[in-house]
Structure formats: structure tokens, C-alpha cells
């Protein structure tokens, strides 16, 4: 029974919405503006963070590719809506 509860907690912690992801991105961009980061260093830092997260959380390449693809689709939809 304890194992089932632990699995439920883990699955709840790992699930998220696109809104959660957008909020994190907004927070990161706000911080970059407050700190007046150099654009090149900012992009480099984002890529570094991505690579670190992939290694640390052992995110499979296929899952990361799916996340990137879904993100591109979402951004394209937003851009099309603005036009």
C-alpha cells in the first residue's frame, strides 16, 4: 500500500500543464530582463540548463524531442493567432 501511495505522489509531481511550463518560461525571461543578461550568454545558459536537466533527470532523447516539437507547435499557434 505504501508503494502505491508513493507512485501516486510521484506521478502527480511529474504531471504538469502547458500553463505551468509557460509560467516557468515567463519567470526566466523576467529574470533575464531584470539582470540585463547578454543575449548570447542568456541563450547559452538556457542550452546549458537544458542539457543539465536532461542528464540530471535522465530524460530520454525521444521524450525531449517530443517536448521540443510540442513547444514549436504551441509557439506557431500563438504566432498564427496574433496575425
C-alpha positions in Angstrom: 0.0 0.0 0.0 2.8 2.4 0.8 4.4 1.8 -2.6 1.2 2.6 -4.4 0.9 5.9 -2.5 4.5 6.8 -3.3 3.9 6.1 -7.0 0.7 8.3 -7.0 2.7 11.1 -5.4 5.5 10.8 -8.0 3.0 10.8 -10.9 1.2 13.9 -9.5 4.6 15.7 -9.1 5.7 14.8 -12.6 2.5 15.8 -14.4 2.2 19.4 -15.5 0.3 21.6 -17.9 1.5 23.8 -20.7 0.4 26.7 -18.4 3.0 25.5 -15.8 5.7 25.4 -18.5 4.8 28.9 -19.8 4.8 30.3 -16.3 8.4 29.0 -15.8 9.4 30.4 -19.1 7.9 33.8 -18.2 9.8 33.8 -14.9 13.0 33.0 -16.6 12.5 35.8 -19.1 11.6 38.3 -16.4 14.8 37.4 -14.5 16.9 37.8 -17.7 15.5 41.4 -18.2 16.0 42.3 -14.5 19.6 41.1 -14.6 20.1 42.6 -18.1 21.8 39.4 -19.3 23.8 39.5 -22.5 21.6 37.8 -25.1 24.3 35.3 -26.2 25.1 34.4 -22.6 21.4 34.0 -21.9 20.8 31.6 -24.8 24.0 29.7 -23.9 22.7 29.4 -20.3 19.3 28.1 -21.5 21.0 25.4 -23.6 23.3 24.5 -20.7 20.3 24.2 -18.4 18.5 22.0 -20.9 21.5 19.7 -21.2 21.9 19.6 -17.4 18.3 18.8 -16.9 18.3 16.1 -19.5 21.3 14.4 -17.8 20.2 15.0 -14.2 16.6 13.8 -14.7 17.6 11.2 -17.2 15.1 12.4 -19.8 15.2 10.1 -22.8 16.1 11.8 -26.1 12.7 10.8 -27.6 10.8 12.5 -24.8 12.9 15.6 -25.1 12.3 15.6 -28.9 8.5 15.4 -28.3 8.7 18.3 -25.8 10.6 20.4 -28.3 8.1 19.5 -31.1 5.1 20.3 -29.0 6.7 23.6 -27.9 7.3 24.6 -31.5 3.7 23.8 -32.4 2.4 25.8 -29.5 4.5 28.8 -30.4 3.4 28.6 -34.1 -0.2 28.5 -33.0 0.3 31.6 -30.9 2.0 33.4 -33.8 -0.8 32.5 -36.2 -3.4 33.7 -33.7 -1.6 37.1 -33.4 -1.8 37.6 -37.2 
